Amino acid sequence: EKSKMLSNVVRQTLGRSSRTSALLITQARRKHELPALPYAYDALEPTISAEIMELHHSKHHQTYVNNLNAAEEKLAEAVSNNNVSGVIALQGALRFNGGGHINHSIFWNNLSKDGGGVPSGELADAIASSFGSFDNFAAKFSAATIAIQGSGWGWLGYCKETNSLKIATCANQDPLQATTGYVPLLGIDVWEHAYYLQYKNARNNYVNAIFDIINWNDVSNNYRNAKA
């Protein structure tokens, strides 16, 4: 009975089938690593300074990676010891640090020194269908992201059930798909470490400026993959 309870807890914590959870625990696991940026730290200037990018990537994202690896090691130990309380206690660390790693890995690729402008093709059509026009989307997306209380993320996601695009916000480092079911296409980080050194408390200026470096090719690829 205790083993069955443990299996259920692990499955709920990781959001995977019991078989996949068992494989995760019993097989050798490759540790998560900080992904390399697809551009130099100063590539996104003047929209985002090199100082912010270096701190954000090499310090903040690295910390999420380190803490996620540590949490997964503790999870494996708790499961091997049939420690149900230990597994439950780790849910917060897994969600926060796992979400931080997932979110930032998407965010870096959503940006480009050659970004900006407007999307084209299927993504442009989907935005028009879901929001009426790109301008309406940009206004709603910006407003929702700016209005986040405290720290969090603004997201454009794909809803498989309705085959439509959705705007959503997530608190802290909560990952979009695990929280809402939407597949993440585009995210804007509004934790203060993402902009404060440059924009101070003017979050609205940061959110409006980031449209100048959005990599719509990457967002379009995410949309195609989400629909596949």
C-alpha angles and dihedrals in degrees: 000000000000091000091050091050091049092051091052093049093049091048092051093045096051098032092231138115118275090249093053091045090053091050090050091055100041102039126073108267126215110226120243115256135202107260117232116248116249089228141030121279091252095046095097096052134158090025093050120014124234090240092058093045094051094048093043095049105032098037112024100034091040090055092054090051093049094047093046091054090048092049093050091051089052090047092054090050093048092050093047089053094046087240103161094175090051092053092049092048091057096056093091094051092046093049096044100043096032089050091047090054094046095045097048093045088059094041097056092055092045088067131069139166085231093049132107130079119083134305123256139201122019094353093053090050092049092050091050091048094048101038107018096245142002091256091055090049093049092049094048094042092049094046093050093047095046091049095058109126112231115336128348149098138281114217143193105205140176119237110210093194095059098024089231141115121256136194114221140163128215128198123236109337098329106148115238101228096045090046103041107009091242118130109238116242104159130011134185117201112218099177105128092243087067095063117355099099088059108024100028109199094340096106090160091062091051094049093047092047095049090069086073091068104034110132101223091180089063092045089050091051090051089052093051091048091048091054095046 
